[in-house]
Amino acid sequence: MPFELDDISFSYAAKKVIDGFSIHLAPARFYGIIGPNGSGKTTILDMLAGHRQPAGGKLHYRGQALSSYSKLELSKEIALVPQNFYINFPFTVKEIVMMGRYPHIARFAAPSPGDWEIVRHVMAQSEIADFADRYVTELSGGERQRVVFARALAQDTPVLILDEATSNLDIKYTLSLLNLAAAGVRSDGKTVVAVLQDVNLAAAYCDDLIFMARGKIVNHGPVGQVLNPEIVTEVFNVNSKVYFDNYSESLQVVFRK
């Protein structure tokens, strides 16, 4: 079991933003976290990535406390694609993607031919090879997001965490990158945990959904069991219709104006 979260809590100053969060996340599953703004979704991802420590409860990864892992150990296990990526230094695209290989390269050693092959492969997969030599500071927001996604793929970890990782992308590249994440689940047994604002994309790509509100889990489980009009109303306070769409081959949600 990659992650075990038991009664997790977290506060910013005096405001509790995560309260009694408990769930076990299995390998080879694509998890989608769904909820309104301010419900604590990004905070949960930050804790899963080791960037924040719970104020209470237990957070284990592969049977031991996540906090017991070194930064290097975690970087070999968990890759994060954040919502926003800011960098003011003129690194080239291929240099940024190569940063994903750093956990696997000995200190003071140069990247091996194998590392460069992985970088070339993920740049091709992510459709950024054409601007490999451009400076990342010259790219659009969407192009930068694809570079950061490629960097996470180059990291080659068993866990991939996506924090609204497609929010700056058009639909073509959104589908392309989510297809890459889903392929890692199916072919390599990766665990993907993604915050997604689009409920229909979540329904199309995820195996399980975790609905959050006010720092708590409202419901979770396989998409077909938990995605229904009642849960959408409870979490988002909107009316909806949930139906199976033959074209997308998934449940989809439509909303009343």
Residue, then its C-alpha position, 0 to 999 in steps of 0.5 A: m500500500p503506497f500511502e496510508l493516511d489515518d486521521i490527518s489534520f493540518s492548520y494554517a495559523a489558527k485555521k484548520v484546513i484538514d480535519g480527520f482525513s483518512i484513506h489508503l491509496a493502492p498501487a496501479r490506481f488513478y485517484g482524482i481529488i474533487g472539491p470546491n476552492g479552499s477545501g484542502k485539496t492542494t494541502i493534501l497533495d503537499m503532504l503526500a509529496g513530503h512538502r508539509q508535515p501533518a499536525g496530527g495523525k499518521l501518514h505512512y508511505r510503503g509501511q513507514a512514516l513519510s517523514s522518515y524518508s530523506k529528500l533524496e529517497l522521496s525524490k526517487e519515489i514521488a514526482l510532483v507537477p505543481q499548479n504553477f512553475y516559476i523560474n527566472f533563470p534561462f535554463t533550456v527545456k532539455e536542462i529542465v527535463m534533465m533535472g528530473r533525472y538528478p535523484h538518479i545521478a551520483r553527486f558530481a557525476a554527469p548524466s549518462p547516455g541512458d539519462w539523456e535517452i530518457v529525457r529525449h523519450v519523455m520530451a517526445q512523449s510530451e511533444i516538447a522536443d521541437f523546442a528542446d533548446r529554447y529557454v524556459t523563460e521564453l515559453s508560454g504558460g502552457e508550454r512551461q507546464r508541459v515541460v514540468f510534466a515531462r520533468a516529472l515523467a523523467q523522474d521515473t517514480p512509482v508515484l505521480i502527483l498532479d496539482e491541477a497540472t493541466s489548468n494552463l493547457d488547451i484540450k489537446y495537450t490536456l488529453s495528451l498528458l492525462n493519457l500519459a499519466a493513465a498509461g503509467v498506471r496501466s503499464d507500469g503500476k504507478t499510483v497517480v493522485a491528481v487534483l482536477q477541477d473538471v469533474n468530467l475529465a476526472a470521471a473519464y481518467c480516474d479509477d477512484l474519486i475522493f470528494m472533499a469539502r471543508g478539509k474532510i472526505v465527503n465520499h470516496g471510491p470507484v467512479g461508478q459508485v460515488l459519482n452521482p447527482e447527490i454527491v455533486t449537490e452535497v459538495f458543490n451545491v449545484n444541480s446536475k445530471v450524471y449519465f454514461d456517455n458512450y462516446s467518451e466511454s465514461l460517466q459524465v456530468v451536465f449542470r442546470k444553468 
